[in-house]
Amino acid sequence: MRNEGQPVIELEDVAYNYGGGELLSEVSLSLSPGSFHFLTGPSGAGKTTLLKLCYGALVPTSGQLRLFGQDRREMGRDDIATVRRRVGVVHQDCQFLDHLSVEDNIALPLSVSGRDLLAEGANLKELIGWVGLRERAKARPPELSGGERQRAALARAVIMSPDVILADEPTGNVDWEMSQRLLRLLIELNLMGKTILIATHDLALIRAAKAHVQARVLRIAARRLQLAGADL
Amino acid sequence: MKLDIRGLGDLLIGDAQADRVVPPTGFTAWLTLFSAGAMAFLAVFALALSLATGRLAERWGDELARTATVRISAPEAQMAAQTAAALRVLETTTGVARARALDDAEQAALLEPWFGPDLPIDQLPIPRLIEVIETAEGFDADGLRLRLQAEVPGAVLDDHTRWRAPLVRAADRLRLLGWLSLVLIAGATAAMITLAANAALAANAQVIQVLRLVGARDSYIARAFVRRFTLRALGGAAIGMGLGCLAILALPSADAAGGFLTGLGFQGWHWLWPPVVPVLAAVVAFFATRAAARKTLEEMP
């Protein structure tokens, strides 16, 4: 267990190689509880790779990665599964189980962690209402629009009340109005004390967020992570 | 392989939510159902063969080992006297528990499969047969032959050894083949279910990816697949077993026609064996799918 105030996710001089080349180099990042970070950079710069490192899907080629105080290299598959219950992930392509309803997909983290779905029923309904999918709860994921899928993915990511939410281009497939709605949801979660890291190209989204929360903007360029310029 | 009682317990109790994470359809569902059903059907026949040959070997080995026959071939006028003389010799022979001459009706019944019913046995020069039952110690066959030769010239002792031993050996081999077939059927079932499970796991790579993303442990994912395949195998094997039993029941009855082939079925408590087939198929499926799931999940990034 981490102490209050200590970083939930910490990378120290991390490098990650892929396909014989170095994708990330000397990356250091510390996500404190309740912090809000944006991650920007050109396509292919390594934003998704960095997010994957942050939820334990990848192991650094070199350097130190600590997830909730644990060294990633010393973690087994069960430890990673435990981390995933504390880290909500919203993917750009919003992967769902297409044979289950939206409601069942959102409840999936509860199911896999052995929580009583009947006892959680009220929270589940409230959450579905919070992301505005009450009318679509029984639909199958392929029947949803891009924005609805993003909201369903966000609901699934937060249903376990995780400490950290990682979102990869959460507004990539939605219009401006929907992106603002998603941002409001993420800001609301941050105000509840959740740590947020969003990878995005959308500078307007970053500017809109900075009007409401204190967000750090990071940029990956030339394989390295740096603080973005003051113009943001 | 160590018996995983907890794993089997979890399997029986089940988890309605976990059951739903594996997509319910796909060709692997039918493959498992069909292969388990076909194998159970064949297993019922292999089982029936083993049990029938077992009965046969037991009968030939135990019952016939304690019997012998004395055949009296004599002119009609001397037949009764020679039969009585042979019976007297047998009564005084150590190792003979009892001896009795077969009556005309019994001899006619023995010949009926070849000559048909209503055989006019009294008009045919048929030898008289004496059934000899041995004691546990048995008798000295060579000594008895010499005594019969001296006192009953038309008597010939047949202690069945010439034809009984190869028949018992054949029945034992058939029984062994039956059990070997059952082992091969179990192995083939395991192989087919493993292939089906591997195919299902590969086809559902995205499902596994999503489950891992939301914090599912590999044991949870494996359990969902294992339970699905075990229940499918159980269902398929139950259908195959039922059809196999119906086919066995449809065979001509042994009483009606007699003979080994018509006796190829279950008798008495042996009917408790067929229901074991689906249970064994489920156990085989459980271990085969679990091994396949663990290996596949281990190899998946």
Interface residues (C-beta under 8 A of the other chain):
Chain A: R77 D78 I80 A81 T82 R84 R85 V89 H91 Q95 F96 L97 H99 L100 D104 L108 P109 S111 V112 S113 L117 R156 M160
Chain B: Q17 A18 R20 V21 P23 P24 Q206 V207 Q209 V210 L211 R212 L213 V214 G215 A216 R217 D218 S219 Y220
